[in-house]
Amino acid sequence: MSEQHNLVLLTFPDTTTWRYAFDGAQHLPGLRMAAALERSADGVLEVKDTFTRGAGVATVGSGLLGGLVGLIGGPVGVLLGFAAGAALGNAAEEHFATEAGAALIVLSPRVPDGGAMLALEVREASPEPADELAARYGVPVERIDEHTFTEQVRAAERKAEQDRAEEPPGTDRAEEPADGKRADGES
């Protein structure tokens, strides 16, 4: 059986058991990243925890490679090569973190009030390990193919860019409340 690259979602009706499932999810075969989202009863969403397998590897690996290339220039070359390589690796990890943030925004409407959701990026040879984890906690499993979900995120990004482009000049979104209602009664 070939591997499927999926986003696996486990949705919890309350916030009492997701932590145990999150800990168990970190041992799933093929897990690349996990995030726990929790929504309070009054609708406030929080990212409660994240896990990334291999976090920091790109930064350290690029730094070491840069240091090796820098051997040609002597001790100063090693230092400069390591610094340049680490900076490039860190940039790659920052880009990945930005992409993950956009993905969590797309998932946020699926988190029920007073509940939680685990979002697991997994390369699955079989659905059984994640299905067994969900069954252990009595929660449903939803799978979204990597390509389908990536397109959903890209569409949301395009919509956000379009909305920003249509705003009148001088609009400061940072000062606008989350519910879109201003204190003076205007929206």
ROTIVO-11818 format. One line per field, with one value per atom (N, C-alpha, C, CB): residue number from 1; atom name; x, z, y. Coordinates in steps of 0.2 Angstrom, whole numbers, always signed. Last residue first. Glycine has a CB too. Layout:
BEGIN
n = NUM;...
atom = CA;...
u = X;...
w = Z;...
v = Y;...
//
This chain:
BEGIN
n = 187;187;187;187;186;186;186;186;185;185;185;185;184;184;184;184;183;183;183;183;182;182;182;182;181;181;181;181;180;180;180;180;179;179;179;179;178;178;178;178;177;177;177;177;176;176;176;176;175;175;175;175;174;174;174;174;173;173;173;173;172;172;172;172;171;171;171;171;170;170;170;170;169;169;169;169;168;168;168;168;167;167;167;167;166;166;166;166;165;165;165;165;164;164;164;164;163;163;163;163;162;162;162;162;161;161;161;161;160;160;160;160;159;159;159;159;158;158;158;158;157;157;157;157;156;156;156;156;155;155;155;155;154;154;154;154;153;153;153;153;152;152;152;152;151;151;151;151;150;150;150;150;149;149;149;149;148;148;148;148;147;147;147;147;146;146;146;146;145;145;145;145;144;144;144;144;143;143;143;143;142;142;142;142;141;141;141;141;140;140;140;140;139;139;139;139;138;138;138;138;137;137;137;137;136;136;136;136;135;135;135;135;134;134;134;134;133;133;133;133;132;132;132;132;131;131;131;131;130;130;130;130;129;129;129;129;128;128;128;128;127;127;127;127;126;126;126;126;125;125;125;125;124;124;124;124;123;123;123;123;122;122;122;122;121;121;121;121;120;120;120;120;119;119;119;119;118;118;118;118;117;117;117;117;116;116;116;116;115;115;115;115;114;114;114;114;113;113;113;113;112;112;112;112;111;111;111;111;110;110;110;110;109;109;109;109;108;108;108;108;107;107;107;107;106;106;106;106;105;105;105;105;104;104;104;104;103;103;103;103;102;102;102;102;101;101;101;101;100;100;100;100;99;99;99;99;98;98;98;98;97;97;97;97;96;96;96;96;95;95;95;95;94;94;94;94;93;93;93;93;92;92;92;92;91;91;91;91;90;90;90;90;89;89;89;89;88;88;88;88;87;87;87;87;86;86;86;86;85;85;85;85;84;84;84;84;83;83;83;83;82;82;82;82;81;81;81;81;80;80;80;80;79;79;79;79;78;78;78;78;77;77;77;77;76;76;76;76;75;75;75;75;74;74;74;74;73;73;73;73;72;72;72;72;71;71;71;71;70;70;70;70;69;69;69;69;68;68;68;68;67;67;67;67;66;66;66;66;65;65;65;65;64;64;64;64;63;63;63;63;62;62;62;62;61;61;61;61;60;60;60;60;59;59;59;59;58;58;58;58;57;57;57;57;56;56;56;56;55;55;55;55;54;54;54;54;53;53;53;53;52;52;52;52;51;51;51;51;50;50;50;50;49;49;49;49;48;48;48;48;47;47;47;47;46;46;46;46;45;45;45;45;44;44;44;44;43;43;43;43;42;42;42;42;41;41;41;41;40;40;40;40;39;39;39;39;38;38;38;38;37;37;37;37;36;36;36;36;35;35;35;35;34;34;34;34;33;33;33;33;32;32;32;32;31;31;31;31;30;30;30;30;29;29;29;29;28;28;28;28;27;27;27;27;26;26;26;26;25;25;25;25;24;24;24;24;23;23;23;23;22;22;22;22;21;21;21;21;20;20;20;20;19;19;19;19;18;18;18;18;17;17;17;17;16;16;16;16;15;15;15;15;14;14;14;14;13;13;13;13;12;12;12;12;11;11;11;11;10;10;10;10;9;9;9;9;8;8;8;8;7;7;7;7;6;6;6;6;5;5;5;5;4;4;4;4;3;3;3;3;2;2;2;2;1;1;1;1
atom = N;CA;C;CB;N;CA;C;CB;N;CA;C;CB;N;CA;C;CB;N;CA;C;CB;N;CA;C;CB;N;CA;C;CB;N;CA;C;CB;N;CA;C;CB;N;CA;C;CB;N;CA;C;CB;N;CA;C;CB;N;CA;C;CB;N;CA;C;CB;N;CA;C;CB;N;CA;C;CB;N;CA;C;CB;N;CA;C;CB;N;CA;C;CB;N;CA;C;CB;N;CA;C;CB;N;CA;C;CB;N;CA;C;CB;N;CA;C;CB;N;CA;C;CB;N;CA;C;CB;N;CA;C;CB;N;CA;C;CB;N;CA;C;CB;N;CA;C;CB;N;CA;C;CB;N;CA;C;CB;N;CA;C;CB;N;CA;C;CB;N;CA;C;CB;N;CA;C;CB;N;CA;C;CB;N;CA;C;CB;N;CA;C;CB;N;CA;C;CB;N;CA;C;CB;N;CA;C;CB;N;CA;C;CB;N;CA;C;CB;N;CA;C;CB;N;CA;C;CB;N;CA;C;CB;N;CA;C;CB;N;CA;C;CB;N;CA;C;CB;N;CA;C;CB;N;CA;C;CB;N;CA;C;CB;N;CA;C;CB;N;CA;C;CB;N;CA;C;CB;N;CA;C;CB;N;CA;C;CB;N;CA;C;CB;N;CA;C;CB;N;CA;C;CB;N;CA;C;CB;N;CA;C;CB;N;CA;C;CB;N;CA;C;CB;N;CA;C;CB;N;CA;C;CB;N;CA;C;CB;N;CA;C;CB;N;CA;C;CB;N;CA;C;CB;N;CA;C;CB;N;CA;C;CB;N;CA;C;CB;N;CA;C;CB;N;CA;C;CB;N;CA;C;CB;N;CA;C;CB;N;CA;C;CB;N;CA;C;CB;N;CA;C;CB;N;CA;C;CB;N;CA;C;CB;N;CA;C;CB;N;CA;C;CB;N;CA;C;CB;N;CA;C;CB;N;CA;C;CB;N;CA;C;CB;N;CA;C;CB;N;CA;C;CB;N;CA;C;CB;N;CA;C;CB;N;CA;C;CB;N;CA;C;CB;N;CA;C;CB;N;CA;C;CB;N;CA;C;CB;N;CA;C;CB;N;CA;C;CB;N;CA;C;CB;N;CA;C;CB;N;CA;C;CB;N;CA;C;CB;N;CA;C;CB;N;CA;C;CB;N;CA;C;CB;N;CA;C;CB;N;CA;C;CB;N;CA;C;CB;N;CA;C;CB;N;CA;C;CB;N;CA;C;CB;N;CA;C;CB;N;CA;C;CB;N;CA;C;CB;N;CA;C;CB;N;CA;C;CB;N;CA;C;CB;N;CA;C;CB;N;CA;C;CB;N;CA;C;CB;N;CA;C;CB;N;CA;C;CB;N;CA;C;CB;N;CA;C;CB;N;CA;C;CB;N;CA;C;CB;N;CA;C;CB;N;CA;C;CB;N;CA;C;CB;N;CA;C;CB;N;CA;C;CB;N;CA;C;CB;N;CA;C;CB;N;CA;C;CB;N;CA;C;CB;N;CA;C;CB;N;CA;C;CB;N;CA;C;CB;N;CA;C;CB;N;CA;C;CB;N;CA;C;CB;N;CA;C;CB;N;CA;C;CB;N;CA;C;CB;N;CA;C;CB;N;CA;C;CB;N;CA;C;CB;N;CA;C;CB;N;CA;C;CB;N;CA;C;CB;N;CA;C;CB;N;CA;C;CB;N;CA;C;CB;N;CA;C;CB;N;CA;C;CB;N;CA;C;CB;N;CA;C;CB;N;CA;C;CB;N;CA;C;CB;N;CA;C;CB;N;CA;C;CB;N;CA;C;CB;N;CA;C;CB;N;CA;C;CB;N;CA;C;CB;N;CA;C;CB;N;CA;C;CB;N;CA;C;CB;N;CA;C;CB;N;CA;C;CB;N;CA;C;CB;N;CA;C;CB;N;CA;C;CB;N;CA;C;CB;N;CA;C;CB;N;CA;C;CB;N;CA;C;CB;N;CA;C;CB;N;CA;C;CB;N;CA;C;CB;N;CA;C;CB;N;CA;C;CB;N;CA;C;CB;N;CA;C;CB;N;CA;C;CB
u = -100;-96;-92;-101;-103;-102;-98;-99;-102;-108;-108;-114;-91;-95;-102;-92;-83;-87;-92;-81;-87;-83;-87;-81;-86;-91;-86;-96;-79;-80;-84;-84;-74;-81;-83;-86;-61;-62;-69;-60;-60;-61;-62;-67;-46;-53;-54;-55;-33;-37;-44;-37;-28;-26;-30;-18;-33;-36;-34;-35;-35;-30;-34;-27;-36;-39;-34;-44;-29;-29;-33;-32;-40;-33;-34;-30;-52;-50;-44;-56;-49;-50;-48;-46;-46;-52;-53;-58;-34;-34;-40;-32;-40;-35;-35;-28;-47;-51;-46;-53;-37;-42;-45;-46;-30;-26;-31;-21;-40;-38;-34;-33;-41;-47;-45;-52;-29;-30;-36;-32;-30;-25;-26;-18;-40;-41;-36;-40;-33;-39;-41;-45;-23;-21;-27;-19;-31;-27;-25;-20;-36;-41;-37;-44;-24;-29;-33;-32;-21;-16;-20;-10;-31;-31;-26;-28;-29;-35;-34;-40;-16;-17;-23;-17;-18;-13;-15;-6;-35;-29;-25;-31;-41;-41;-34;-42;-51;-45;-46;-43;-57;-58;-51;-62;-64;-58;-60;-54;-72;-72;-66;-78;-68;-69;-69;-64;-64;-71;-73;-75;-51;-54;-61;-50;-49;-47;-50;-39;-52;-57;-55;-56;-40;-47;-52;-50;-31;-30;-37;-25;-36;-36;-35;-30;-34;-41;-41;-43;-20;-24;-31;-24;-17;-14;-18;-7;-25;-26;-23;-24;-22;-26;-27;-32;-5;-11;-15;-10;+5;+5;-2;+11;+3;+0;+1;-7;+10;+11;+9;+19;+1;+4;+5;-1;-3;+0;+4;+4;-17;-11;-9;-12;-25;-24;-17;-24;-37;-30;-30;-28;-48;-47;-39;-49;-62;-55;-54;-50;-75;-71;-64;-75;-82;-81;-77;-88;-87;-87;-87;-93;-77;-83;-82;-87;-68;-67;-73;-61;-69;-71;-71;-67;-64;-71;-73;-74;-49;-52;-60;-51;-43;-46;-50;-41;-37;-42;-46;-39;-28;-33;-39;-31;-19;-23;-29;-19;-13;-17;-22;-13;-6;-12;-16;-9;+3;-1;-7;+2;+10;+6;+1;+11;+17;+12;+7;+16;+25;+20;+14;+23;+33;+29;+23;+33;+40;+36;+31;+40;+47;+42;+37;+46;+55;+51;+45;+54;+63;+59;+54;+63;+70;+66;+61;+70;+77;+72;+67;+76;+86;+81;+75;+84;+94;+90;+84;+94;+100;+96;+91;+100;+107;+102;+97;+105;+116;+110;+105;+113;+124;+120;+114;+124;+129;+125;+121;+130;+136;+131;+127;+135;+145;+140;+135;+143;+153;+149;+143;+153;+159;+154;+150;+158;+166;+162;+156;+165;+174;+170;+164;+174;+181;+176;+172;+180;+189;+184;+179;+187;+197;+193;+187;+197;+197;+200;+195;+205;+190;+192;+195;+186;+186;+190;+194;+187;+177;+183;+188;+183;+164;+168;+175;+165;+158;+160;+165;+154;+156;+161;+163;+157;+147;+153;+158;+152;+136;+139;+146;+135;+133;+135;+139;+129;+129;+135;+138;+133;+118;+124;+130;+122;+109;+112;+118;+106;+107;+110;+113;+105;+101;+108;+111;+107;+90;+94;+101;+91;+84;+86;+91;+79;+81;+86;+88;+82;+71;+78;+83;+80;+60;+61;+68;+56;+57;+63;+64;+63;+40;+46;+51;+43;+32;+35;+41;+37;+18;+24;+26;+22;+9;+11;+17;+13;-6;+1;+2;+1;-16;-14;-7;-19;-22;-18;-14;-12;-39;-32;-28;-31;-54;-49;-42;-50;-68;-61;-57;-59;-82;-80;-72;-84;-86;-88;-85;-86;-80;-87;-90;-91;-65;-69;-76;-66;-56;-61;-65;-66;-40;-46;-50;-43;-30;-34;-39;-36;-14;-20;-23;-18;-5;-7;-13;-8;+9;+3;+2;+3;+19;+17;+10;+17;+22;+26;+25;+26;+20;+18;+24;+17;+24;+23;+21;+19;+16;+20;+19;+20;+13;+10;+16;+4;+17;+20;+18;+20;+10;+17;+20;+20;-3;-2;+5;-6;-2;-1;+0;-8;-3;+3;+4;+3;-16;-10;-4;-10;-23;-23;-17;-30;-21;-19;-18;-24;-27;-20;-17;-19;-41;-37;-29;-38;-50;-46;-41;-50;-57;-55;-50;-60;-65;-58;-54;-56;-77;-75;-67;-78;-78;-83;-82;-89;-64;-66;-72;-61;-59;-63;-66;-68;-45;-48;-52;-44;-39;-42;-46;-47;-25;-30;-33;-27;-20;-21;-27;-23;-9;-15;-15;-20;-2;+0;-7;+5;-1;-5;-3;-13;+9;+8;+3;+15;+3;+7;+5;+6;+4;+0;+4;-5
w = +61;+59;+53;+57;+75;+68;+67;+65;+89;+86;+79;+88;+95;+93;+89;+88;+96;+102;+100;+107;+82;+85;+91;+80;+77;+79;+83;+84;+73;+68;+70;+62;+83;+80;+75;+86;+85;+81;+79;+86;+82;+86;+82;+91;+74;+74;+78;+66;+74;+79;+79;+78;+63;+70;+75;+71;+52;+54;+61;+49;+47;+51;+54;+56;+31;+36;+40;+32;+22;+28;+33;+28;+8;+10;+18;+6;+10;+8;+11;+11;+3;+9;+7;+15;-7;-8;-2;-8;-2;-8;-9;-14;+8;+9;+4;+11;+0;+4;+7;+11;-7;-11;-6;-15;+3;-1;-4;-5;+7;+12;+8;+17;-5;-2;+2;+1;-5;-10;-8;-16;+7;+7;+1;+5;+3;+9;+9;+16;-7;-8;-3;-9;+1;-5;-6;-11;+8;+12;+7;+15;-2;+3;+6;+8;-7;-11;-7;-16;+4;+2;-3;-2;+4;+10;+8;+16;-8;-7;-1;-5;-5;-11;-10;-17;+7;+7;+1;+6;+11;+7;+6;-1;+26;+21;+17;+23;+37;+33;+27;+31;+53;+47;+43;+47;+66;+62;+56;+61;+82;+75;+72;+72;+98;+94;+86;+95;+109;+107;+102;+113;+111;+115;+113;+113;+104;+111;+115;+112;+91;+95;+102;+91;+88;+89;+93;+82;+88;+93;+94;+90;+77;+84;+89;+84;+67;+68;+75;+63;+67;+69;+70;+63;+63;+69;+72;+68;+51;+57;+63;+57;+38;+42;+49;+39;+32;+34;+39;+38;+30;+26;+27;+28;+30;+32;+27;+34;+36;+30;+32;+27;+43;+43;+36;+48;+54;+47;+47;+45;+63;+63;+55;+66;+75;+68;+67;+64;+87;+85;+77;+88;+95;+89;+88;+82;+107;+104;+98;+110;+114;+112;+110;+107;+116;+122;+120;+125;+99;+106;+112;+106;+89;+92;+98;+94;+74;+82;+85;+85;+61;+63;+70;+59;+60;+60;+62;+54;+59;+65;+65;+66;+47;+52;+57;+54;+43;+39;+43;+33;+53;+52;+48;+49;+51;+57;+56;+63;+39;+39;+45;+39;+43;+38;+38;+31;+51;+54;+49;+55;+41;+46;+50;+52;+34;+31;+36;+26;+45;+42;+38;+37;+46;+52;+50;+57;+34;+36;+41;+38;+35;+30;+32;+23;+46;+47;+42;+47;+40;+45;+47;+51;+30;+28;+33;+26;+39;+35;+32;+29;+45;+49;+45;+53;+34;+36;+41;+41;+32;+27;+29;+21;+44;+43;+37;+40;+43;+49;+47;+55;+33;+32;+37;+33;+39;+33;+32;+27;+50;+51;+45;+52;+43;+48;+49;+54;+36;+32;+37;+30;+46;+41;+38;+36;+52;+56;+51;+60;+41;+44;+48;+49;+38;+33;+36;+28;+49;+48;+43;+46;+47;+53;+52;+59;+29;+36;+41;+36;+17;+19;+26;+20;+17;+12;+14;+5;+26;+28;+23;+28;+22;+24;+26;+30;+20;+14;+16;+10;+33;+29;+23;+27;+36;+40;+36;+47;+28;+27;+30;+30;+35;+28;+26;+23;+48;+47;+40;+49;+44;+47;+46;+54;+39;+34;+37;+33;+51;+45;+40;+42;+59;+61;+55;+67;+51;+54;+55;+60;+50;+44;+46;+41;+63;+59;+53;+56;+70;+70;+66;+78;+71;+72;+73;+77;+70;+67;+67;+60;+71;+71;+67;+68;+81;+74;+75;+71;+90;+89;+82;+92;+101;+94;+95;+89;+109;+109;+102;+114;+108;+115;+115;+118;+101;+99;+106;+93;+104;+106;+103;+114;+102;+100;+102;+92;+110;+109;+108;+116;+113;+106;+105;+102;+126;+123;+116;+127;+128;+128;+125;+134;+118;+125;+123;+128;+109;+109;+115;+102;+104;+109;+108;+116;+95;+95;+100;+88;+93;+97;+97;+104;+80;+83;+87;+78;+73;+77;+80;+82;+60;+64;+67;+59;+55;+54;+58;+46;+57;+60;+58;+67;+54;+49;+51;+44;+68;+62;+57;+59;+82;+76;+71;+74;+94;+92;+86;+98;+95;+94;+92;+100;+100;+93;+91;+91;+114;+110;+102;+111;+116;+118;+114;+126;+111;+108;+110;+111;+120;+113;+110;+110;+132;+132;+124;+136;+128;+130;+129;+137;+126;+120;+122;+117;+137;+135;+129;+133;+140;+145;+143;+148;+132;+132;+137;+134;+120;+126;+127;+133;+109;+110;+116;+112;+97;+104;+106;+109;+82;+85;+92;+80;+73;+78;+82;+83;+56;+61;+66;+58;+46;+50;+56;+53;+31;+37;+40;+36;+22;+24;+30;+26;+10;+14;+16;+11;+10;+9;+13;+10;+3;+8;+6;+10;-4;-4;+1;-11;+0;+0;+0;+6
v = +249;+243;+245;+237;+260;+259;+252;+265;+261;+258;+257;+263;+265;+271;+268;+276;+253;+256;+261;+258;+243;+248;+250;+253;+226;+231;+236;+229;+215;+220;+226;+216;+206;+205;+210;+206;+211;+204;+204;+199;+229;+223;+217;+224;+237;+235;+229;+233;+240;+243;+241;+251;+233;+231;+234;+233;+239;+233;+231;+227;+254;+251;+245;+256;+262;+258;+254;+253;+270;+272;+268;+279;+266;+268;+271;+273;+253;+260;+262;+265;+236;+241;+248;+239;+228;+232;+236;+227;+222;+226;+230;+222;+213;+219;+224;+216;+204;+209;+214;+204;+198;+202;+207;+197;+192;+197;+201;+194;+183;+188;+194;+185;+175;+179;+185;+174;+169;+174;+178;+170;+162;+167;+172;+164;+153;+157;+163;+154;+146;+150;+155;+145;+140;+145;+149;+141;+131;+136;+142;+133;+123;+127;+132;+122;+117;+122;+126;+118;+110;+115;+120;+112;+100;+105;+111;+102;+93;+97;+102;+91;+88;+93;+97;+89;+80;+85;+91;+83;+75;+74;+81;+72;+74;+78;+77;+86;+65;+65;+70;+58;+64;+66;+67;+74;+54;+56;+58;+49;+57;+56;+57;+59;+49;+55;+53;+60;+40;+41;+47;+41;+37;+43;+45;+50;+26;+26;+32;+26;+31;+26;+26;+19;+38;+42;+37;+43;+28;+34;+37;+39;+21;+18;+23;+13;+30;+28;+25;+22;+30;+36;+35;+42;+17;+20;+26;+22;+14;+11;+15;+4;+19;+23;+21;+25;+17;+14;+19;+7;+26;+19;+16;+15;+43;+37;+31;+37;+56;+52;+45;+52;+69;+63;+60;+58;+82;+81;+74;+87;+84;+80;+79;+73;+93;+93;+90;+100;+91;+90;+89;+83;+102;+98;+97;+102;+105;+105;+101;+103;+115;+109;+110;+106;+127;+122;+116;+121;+126;+130;+125;+135;+116;+118;+122;+111;+120;+118;+120;+122;+124;+117;+115;+112;+136;+136;+129;+138;+133;+136;+135;+143;+130;+124;+127;+120;+141;+138;+133;+135;+143;+148;+145;+155;+133;+133;+138;+135;+137;+131;+131;+125;+148;+149;+143;+151;+142;+146;+148;+153;+134;+131;+135;+128;+145;+141;+137;+136;+149;+154;+150;+159;+138;+140;+145;+144;+138;+133;+135;+127;+150;+150;+144;+149;+146;+152;+152;+159;+137;+135;+140;+133;+145;+139;+137;+133;+153;+156;+151;+159;+143;+147;+150;+152;+141;+136;+138;+131;+154;+151;+145;+148;+154;+159;+157;+166;+144;+143;+148;+145;+148;+142;+142;+136;+160;+160;+154;+161;+153;+159;+159;+165;+145;+142;+147;+140;+154;+149;+146;+144;+162;+165;+160;+169;+151;+155;+158;+160;+147;+142;+146;+138;+159;+156;+151;+153;+160;+165;+162;+172;+148;+149;+154;+150;+146;+146;+147;+151;+145;+151;+151;+156;+131;+134;+141;+135;+130;+128;+130;+120;+134;+139;+137;+142;+121;+125;+131;+128;+118;+114;+118;+108;+129;+128;+124;+126;+125;+131;+131;+137;+113;+113;+119;+112;+118;+113;+113;+106;+126;+129;+124;+130;+116;+121;+125;+126;+109;+106;+111;+101;+119;+116;+113;+111;+122;+127;+124;+131;+109;+113;+118;+116;+105;+101;+105;+95;+112;+114;+111;+113;+98;+105;+107;+108;+84;+87;+95;+85;+86;+81;+84;+75;+98;+97;+92;+104;+102;+98;+97;+91;+113;+111;+106;+117;+119;+116;+114;+109;+128;+126;+123;+122;+141;+136;+134;+138;+146;+146;+140;+146;+156;+150;+152;+150;+159;+162;+156;+165;+156;+156;+158;+161;+153;+160;+161;+165;+141;+141;+148;+140;+141;+142;+142;+148;+129;+135;+135;+135;+124;+124;+130;+123;+114;+120;+119;+122;+107;+107;+113;+104;+100;+106;+104;+112;+91;+91;+98;+85;+84;+90;+89;+96;+71;+77;+83;+79;+54;+61;+66;+61;+41;+46;+53;+43;+33;+33;+38;+25;+43;+40;+39;+44;+49;+43;+39;+38;+60;+61;+55;+65;+55;+57;+58;+63;+55;+49;+50;+45;+69;+65;+58;+64;+70;+74;+71;+81;+63;+61;+64;+62;+70;+63;+61;+59;+82;+82;+75;+85;+80;+81;+80;+88;+79;+73;+74;+67;+91;+87;+81;+83;+99;+101;+96;+108;+92;+96;+96;+93;+85;+89;+94;+85;+85;+83;+88;+84;+78;+84;+81;+86;+76;+73;+78;+69;+75;+79;+75;+84;+74;+70;+74;+63;+77;+80;+76;+88;+65;+68;+73;+62;+56;+62;+66;+67;+39;+45;+50;+43;+27;+31;+37;+35;+11;+17;+22;+21;-6;+0;+6;+0
//
